[in-house]
Amino acid sequence: MVHCFHCGDLCENTYKEAEKDFCCLGCKQVYLLLNENNLCNYYSYEINPGIKAKGKFTSGHFAYLDDETIVQQLVQFTSETHTNITFSLPQMHCSSCVYLLENLHRIEPGIISSRSNFQRKEVFISFNPALITLRKVVELLSFTGYEPVISLNNIAENDKPVKKKLPENRKQIYRIGIAGFCFANIMMLSFPEYFSSGIIDEKGLKETFTWLNLFLSLPVLFFSASGIFISAWKGLRQRFINIDSPIALAIIVTFARSYYEIISGQGAGFLDSGSGIVFFMLIGRWFQDKTYDSISFDRDYRSYFPLGVTVKNENKELNIPVTKLKINDQIIIRNEEMIPADALLLKGNANIDYSFVSGEERTVKINPGEYVYAGGKQMGSSIELQILKEASQSYITELWNNDIFNKPKTGEQSFIHPWSRYFTIVLFIIAIATVIFWWIFNPSNILPSLTAVLIVACPCSLLLSATFTYGNMLRIFGRNKLYLKNASVIESLATVDSIVFDKTGTITRPNHNTIDYKGTPLSESEKGMLKKISSQSVHPLSVLLATYFEQFPDQQTVVRNYHEIAGQGIAALVNGIQVKMGSANFINERISEKISLDSGSHVHVQIGGKIKGRFCIGNQYRKGIKKEAGLLKNAGYNMFVLSGDHDGEKENLQYIFGDSTILKFRQTPEEKLIFIRQLQQNNQKVMMIGDGLNDAGALMQADIGIAVNENSAQFTPACDAILNGSNIKDLSKLLNYSKAGKKIVTASFILSILYNIAGLSFAVSANLSPMVAAILMPASSISIVLFVTMATNFVARQKNL
């Protein structure tokens, strides 16, 4: 019988190419395509990894994808040079699939990149629509055997940010069930031999039971344990010894020795132990998978993501979470705010920055009536949109983790790696030494000692420690409104020794200030102009002034040429008149000594080229900030305050932070970045806490960048975490909790290693049966999971988190 080199099916009609057999022209053509593009490594990960090509695309099966209306519903983003789309590929089944799907760009130059999600059986593809159409992309996937599931009826449902429950892995359940059934019966048939010390009087009864055990063990070996063998083989083919390698070896040794004893008539073997190894291993794996799925759901930051949006309802503006957005809702997007869902532009001059989606820095002008995609940022005056699709926080947070923004930080490698790197190698050394020792002194002890060593010292529990610890901690951080980008941020938080604070909107409350105007009286029309341009910005001072001007009636104003300079101010043409608001330098006003000594923040105003005056804004600091500063100082953190304002608040800031804190005023965004870089050059681990607008560069430069958020749609990919403004008072507790994480992981590592040492001391002496070892191994994994979960929850309660 000849099997297809590509898909493994039997070849009824053989098609040959390069001394390889193929079952059909489709498989042969796929091989030729891969070979032409130097992608035949596809076949090195798996034997016959391919899927038989169905050829549906040849009959115009995907012609409907030429319809622009349908394409618009399917894609997540499209521009002249980029189109993003996610496909469901249930055929994805092995490492070869991942290899091929992530190298599509080598087959088709029009494909920019592709990222696979093996767990969800999805692939995210970005392609250039000028070089390849969506239809051609789908046809390429189908040609290679990965026809995507496309259902227009499920688009809206799939966009919802609700995590669907994954279906049960039926094959895993079947494996456990069969292993459990066979193990129980093998144990039952072995009872007479257990209690008779191997002597059974009835002639032929012992042989009958022994051969029944052999047949019962075959499904365990060839079906239930197959997943373990496949995983170990994949690792070995890639020259990597994974955690399944020692388990597979233990199973093979146990069953091989047992079959030899039974067939040769020398004994009953260890089939009860071998079946127990597989059964309890599968039970442990099932528990680990179920617990990990649960923790992954709980820790998922998109469940807590604080992205909000302003909804226009009967001339009233309400800020709501994006999860409550509905189709046809009208929303207002201001300068630097993110568009949370695909929408239609109703009013305003849209100048959209899609760098968050595609990495391209140039902005795109959108006219009223045109489509605007989720993930873009408005750069300019406020616009009004009508929602066309359900908002998807999962899509926005996927963009947050986009490789475009994953700038390498200065942090050191995780402390976990040195612990786990050589564990399996050490285990094999111990196993070999055990075999050599008993080979010399008592060969009969080789099998029980070897199998016990290989099973009891499995590194599963060691590797689970960090996963479950940080997974549960991410959930607890999110519960306290600190939303971390990923688990690695926890380790970085624990290494911080210097904290840099922005002032306005970070340690001050943006909506609880006093406002006093000084200067030439403003007319009603001038107040309307200031109201109009201040409402375009999301800077804390602009938001405050927009609220202040709400008492004045709306004027018929047209805003053009709006622009905002971070840390400086805003300017626009309002009804053809130049209006500027911001710092004194921004409007070219000379500051008198008296003004510089005033406390609070100042927003200077220029209308029609004439300086009108300034708004003196009395700062109100966040509740508990002084106590928090004292706690951080006592904990040994170096603290700095960088402010774009003048030094009028110097006395208040020194009272809050103490005389030892370095205060710097009139700092531009570039100067903040340079200051943080200088601290890092002095080997300090810096955490920057800012508003995410003026401080984007500083947040990116810092080892940890935390953007303070007031539940608005103003959001930056530069940050590593988002902190709700009201929770700054808990900063010291959150930092202490991050340090506790390393201690918990270390404690669980020590617990796991102590278990291995204790187990190995019995195993190498041949005093620990493989059966007991097989029970103890999954029990150790379960105990590690329970320990780290209870420990992280206990420490959180101790710190009132």
Buried (B, 14 or more C-beta within 10 A) or exposed (E): EEBBBBBBBEBEEEBEBEEBBBBBEBBBBBBEBBBEBEBEEBBEBBEBBBBBBBBEBEEEBBEEBEEEEBBEBBBBBBBEBBBBBBBBBEBBBBBBBBBBBBBBBEBBEBBBBBBBBBEEBBBBBBBBBEEBBBBBBBBBBBBBBBBBEBEEEEEEEEBBBEEEEEEEEEEBEEBBEBBBBBBBBBBEBBEBBEEEEEEBEEEEEBEEBBEEBBEBBEBBBEBBBBBBBBBBBBBBEEEEBBBBBBBBBBBBBBBBBBBEBBEEEEBBBBBBBBBBBBBBBBBBBBBBEEBBEEBBBBBBBBBBBBBBBBBBEEEEEEEBBBBEBEEEBBBBBBBBBBBBBBBBBBEBBBBBBBBBBBBBEEBBEBEEEEEBBBBBBBBBBBBBBBBBBBBBBBBBBBBBEBEBBEEEBEBEEBBBEEBBEEBBEEBBEBBEEBBEBBEEEEEEBBBBBBBBBBBBBBBBBBBBBBBBBBBBBBBBBBEBBBBBBBBBBBBBBBBBBBBBBBBBBBBBBBEEBEBEBEEEEBEEBBBBBBBBBBBBBBBBBBBBBBBBBEEBEEBEBEBEEBEBBBBBBBBBBBBEBBBBBBBBBBBEBEBEEEBBEBBBBBBBBBBEEEBBBBBBBBBBBBEBBBEBBBBBBEEEBBBBBBBBBBBBBBEBBBEBBEEEBEBBBBBBBEBBBBBBBEBBEEEBBBBBBBBBBBBBBBBBBBBBBBBBBBBBBBBBBBBBBBBBBBBBBBBBBBBBBBBBBBEBBBBBBEBBBEBBEEBBEBBBBBEBBBBBBBBBBBBBBBBBBEBBBEBBBEBBEEBEB
